[in-house]
Amino acid sequence: MKHIIEGNPAPTLPQVKSVTVDEDSAGQRLDNFLMRELKGVPKTHVYRIIRSGEVRVNKGRASADTRVEAGDVVRVPPVRMSERVEQKAQAMAEQVAAQASSRTPAKTFSVLFEDEHFLVIDKPAGVAVHGGSGVSFGVIEQLRMARPQATFLELVHRLDRETSGILLIAKKRSALKNLQDQFRERETGKTYLALVVGQWPSNKKVLDKSLHKYLLASKDGGADAGERRVKVVEKDHPDAMPSLSLVKVRATSGVPAVADATGQRGYSLLEVTIKTGRTHQIRVHLASEGMPIAGDDKYGDFVLNKELARGAAQAPLKRMFLHAWRFQCKHPLTGEKVELFAELPPELSDFLRVAVPAAA
């Protein structure tokens, strides 16, 4: 006689799956590939099934660091997830979806280039590239909301929240890897336009001071506590990061900025090409020469910034004058040269016409 026990059935054991690696997943490590396929399964279990040989790539054993390629067939063994884990994963997914729909507005940005591999936009100042550190959402979250049909959208690199200009987003995993490799190998060209306070010496073309990133300490519970800052350090400092910026003077102006204790000062519009991508690199390199970027609220002249925001130079400047202007790379599929430009936004070009007429 069979006894029937009422209640929730035990979780169903999945069947063996054969997963064909697509182009977007090509180049991934096997462990990372499996973690995407087996969401909610602990990492320790993923490594265990790889070591035991239950996972096969093209019918052969493979290690965790094996790189899968497009067309590879990966055998994924049945993996049981507890009902609690499944419920937790479902609850988290629902929570993320609810937050995204209620807090992250869909937004489109000015597109400079787009094909099936990557997208290049002109990011406005004041918008973070991604959520986190007190920011609910950024460019990438807004783009994903605006393009719900897109299966893959990832930042290739980052820009400071206060910086405007060229920002790359990959639409395929293969493009992401290729473009990030180009950044890592310094095969890209990134040139910014920066307006500094003072007359930049035309012979000062190379800035190679080492930089060190740190967090601000709390001062009586100050709002800035925990924020990132960067400073120049000696090259033999244990945390020194080699940094290289190339500077070219585009135009200068003898028109006084604002009179202060040091006398009258003009402006210099610079083209700054960075060969390393350190946090706040351009801002700190220029400020270390005694000529901070106009409007920089972290490393600039705070008294002058207030005057500029009020329109002391006949046109207000209410943001930092730093703009990612030109970008060069090789197309991730064809290898052909891609060169893109993002013109100065109106709030910068309007100020520039007054501050440095020669640059207009």
Salt bridges, closest charged atoms under 4 A:
ASP31 OD2 - ARG29 NH2 2.79
GLU37 OE1 - LYS17 NZ 3.89
GLU114 OE2 - ARG147 NH1 2.58
GLU114 OE2 - LYS171 NZ 2.84
ASP115 OD2 - HIS331 NE2 2.55
GLU116 OE2 - HIS117 NE2 3.38
GLU154 OE2 - ARG144 NH2 3.26
ASP160 OD2 - HIS280 NE2 3.84
ASP160 OD2 - ARG283 NH1 3.05
GLU162 OE1 - ARG283 NH1 3.54
GLU162 OE2 - LYS298 NZ 3.12
ASP181 OD2 - LYS177 NZ 3.27
ASP181 OD1 - ARG184 NH1 2.56
GLU187 OE1 - LYS330 NZ 3.60
GLU227 OE1 - ARG229 NH1 3.01
ASP260 OD2 - ARG265 NH2 2.87
GLU271 OE2 - ARG250 NE 3.10
GLU289 OE1 - LYS204 NZ 3.29
GLU289 OE2 - LYS209 NZ 3.12
ASP296 OD1 - ARG283 NH2 2.76
ASP297 OD1 - ARG283 NH2 3.69
ASP301 OD2 - ARG265 NH2 3.36
GLU307 OE2 - ARG310 NH2 2.60
GLU347 OE2 - ARG319 NH1 2.97
ASP350 OD1 - ARG353 NH2 2.21
